[in-house]
């Protein structure tokens, strides 16, 4: 009888208990539950980051967004190429969007060459002579269908900010506690860590160094591993290096700029400012030339340099710290005994540290999510995914990213046990290097175009000339050949004029810039061919 009564009341008991069974745990108190039946929100990020970085960024932010807003969010990545490709993509999309806006509104005058130049020209932003088209663009909300630009370096982010493509995310207003010398300082070593107008914020620190394959190095006649940039220029590394195209990778161009600045700093101490900068400019570019003449492979991204070294395709190359460290960890996990063939070393006396930023894009279609993403990236919890080990409190799920966070407080002793590289502090490693933006900052694009024209587009002739010089006994035995080999198309004194030619955007100026590039290619090819002939003649 009792069993029959219990069976009769069982459905009622179960239905009554459902609210208690579904009651949130105390640990979840205060969290907003996801709204049932609603589509996930969306965030669009354009980036050249690696797949592990994209995976962990998305996972960490999705957890944060659900806790904060009670909504699921889908992170969509767009990766049209390296940083330079992304910058061109964004500029083209904004150009098209602003032109479409004017044409839809029947603006007068109709679109013309003057407007095409003026809308993105910041040169008159602060002198009261702003062009009406420029003013209209800066007051508009036109977009490129992208919320966030992540990664790529402060130079390209700074350029997009000046053009007006990036806008103020106002993080300081929401989180003033993030910005102090003990957490995120305005600058380090002469480089900005965030934009003073809030248009980009560094989230990680990147340094540039040397990545080498210890097995390939051991096979060389001189098996000493490289420790300095100068080592990569040595003849013992002929036909063994890998370098990346700086017109494709802003990070690699930053590395080349650091090499040039290193030589300028040396010369400035020896000869004084004016003479030293001119001599150092030549010395730096020629050091880059010698390194590239030792290369057997040219890639289109910084990450591929490390992969070529890891596979043994190259003995050594330039690397961003996190690519080198991550590859070393990955390959050690695949080998018996945990010995990786890959070694990453910061170059002695020249560890340049710079920020890897995020930017809120003008006209972001998902602005709430975009602002939340930047807040999270700069928060203590968001920063942990970059350097913490997998499985640690607040650490990444799947991949140890080994990227140095920008927040100084994460280098405190209490977090040391959780960090993937507990003994590495970029603020300590880079404290003796000072970047001077006034020396080469305005020539950043000039440097990459010149390297492309004079060293990469002419790589075959460059390598043949270097080979002929070394076969003849080296620079001391064939000084005329070496002098011809080391010629540059212009001096530091003329760098401003050359940069101005390349920077102009009118159709006439574009033709002039194109002619200049062709002249550099032709001149360099002929120069290297002459150097090879002189070397064969013993001169």
Secondary structure, 3 states (H helix, E strand, C coil): CHHHHHHHHHHHHHHHHHHHHCCCCHHHCCCCCCCCCCCCEEEEEEECCCHHHHHHHHHHHHHHHHHHHCCCEEEEEECCCCHHHHHHHHHHHHHHHHHHHHHHCCCCCCCCHHHHHHCCCHHHCCCCCCCHHHHHHHCCCCCCCCCEEECCCHHHHHHHHHHCCEECCCHHHHCHHHCCCCCCCCEECCEECECCCCCCEEEEEEEEEEEEEHHHHHCCCCCCCCCCHHHHCCHHHCCCEEEECCCCCHHHHHHHHHHHHHHHHHHHHHHCHHHHHHHHHHHHHHHHHHHHHCEEEEECCHHHHHHHHHHCCCCEEEEEHHHHHHHHHHHHHHCHHHCCCEEEEECCCCCCEEEEEEEEECCCCCHHHHHHHHHHHHCHHHHHHHHECCCCCCCCCCCCCCCEECCHHHHCHHHHHHECCCCCCHHHHCCCCCCCHHHHHHHHHHHHHHHHHHHHCCHHHHHHHHHHHHHCCCCCCCHHHHHHHCCCCCCHHHHHHHHHHHHCCCHHHHHHHHHHHHHHHHHHHHHHHHHHHHHHCCC
